[in-house]
Amino acid sequence: MNSTTGPDRAPAIELHGLVKRFRTPHGPPVRAVDGIDLSIGRGEIVAFLGPNGAGKTTTLDMVLGLTAPSEGSVRVHGLPPREAVRTGRVSAVLQTGGLLRDLTVRETVRLIASTFPTGAPVDEVLERTGLTGLAGRRVSKCSGGEQQRLRFALALLPDPDLLILDEPTAGMDVTARRDFWATMHEEAGRGRTVVFATHYLEEADRFARRIVMVAGGRLVADGPTDQIRSRVSGRTVRARLSPGGDRLVGELRDHPACLRVEVDGDRVEVQTTDSDAVARMLLLGHAASDLEITSGSLDHAFTALTQEVSR
């Protein structure tokens, strides 16, 4: 990957007190981003989530140097964003972006590759992004999903250390989305930092190792994916009750970590903030079998955490 100058140990992204205000025709300015502090280390895979108007795209625009902050600072690998982009340390796949419709896929990749002094070979990039079979097709004849894959290929040309993806699978069908994320797994395996914004929560759940949620321009959650899921809804423990397990059900209902205890025949379901404690109670007393522990859904956590801001 790129090894141009910059502090060797600097995080991939550093945001300090980041604020972005936009003027309005009437009334006070709107604070689209309202004091975000965030650090993303090298090699991390981070999903950037938030409802429409949350400020996530504006934040990513500042990371890419497309707009300047009203207050605060942005550093990408220790560099100002535009310098990081200019030196090939960061690339982006955005929802929109001009493509020359009369060129073929290969001609497009070759043209953009010629603007970089060094970088990944054209044929290698076409293969890695699944575009080899489409190389001779005109861009105007490519579907929306195929054009998005072409944008991804262009982003890989400078061999960047950091990839920013804004709704990268927009317009792709299920198969194309699966193939895209398989490719992204390979890219992450090369040590790249990957930060992506998506409306597909299952993509964040499956691919990201860390989730950053924003709402109302502010950071509302930041942590490992399973931690974000359990932060709101905890975990659910299910088991089959052994004969004489009624006494244990009463103990579970009295336990402060048990939010909900439901019994259906010989099955018990417990929503809890401490699944380890509940599992020990069920197993050590020989009162249950067939134990199953599941995390809360990311969808539930997303809704609860972002709605807290609007109350």
C-alpha angles and dihedrals in degrees: 000000000000115000103183119147126292136107105312095218100039116125118255090246130015122182120181122184090335114191130171122185126187124199119238128206090242129022133008124330118277116242101219090173116030115193107315119184113188139153123192117190127219115278095019123138107215131179114210108207136180142129121269110293093020093125099250097121091045089052092050090047089058091048088055094046093243090127133015124238119251088218136000131032141278126202127180113196086340093305134106107265097250092050090050090053093044092052093047097248092126135032132179142211107206131186091248134024136147116271123181102244097200095056124085121243092256093047090052093051092044092049094052092042089058090064092065121075090215135003146116118331115259097236092048092052092048090052095046092052096044094246101118092099090050096045094110096045120106114245090237089062094051121100121240091261092049091050089051089054088051090054088051090052090052090051091056095053098089089048091238128203091215129042120196113196121188110193089329097181097048108138095015123123121231094270094048091048091052092049091046093054091046087057091047090053088056092049091049088050088060088064100259120149109238123197116177137176116208142164090209102091092188088061091055091046094051102037110028123082091192132031127207115191124195129186130168089008092298136104109254102170138011127173148084114326096248091047091054091050093050095042092080108022102022116208132306120229119198127185145156112252119231120221109288094026094128091093090056091052089059091050091050092052090053094048113105092221093057111091096177134007120190128177124201112178107303094344125094126194121194127187106204146165091217110046092169092060092047092048091052092050091051098044106033092053090051086231097126145029139187091051118193128182122193133177123236117264120271088225090061092047092047093052095045097045097046094044091055088069094054095052 
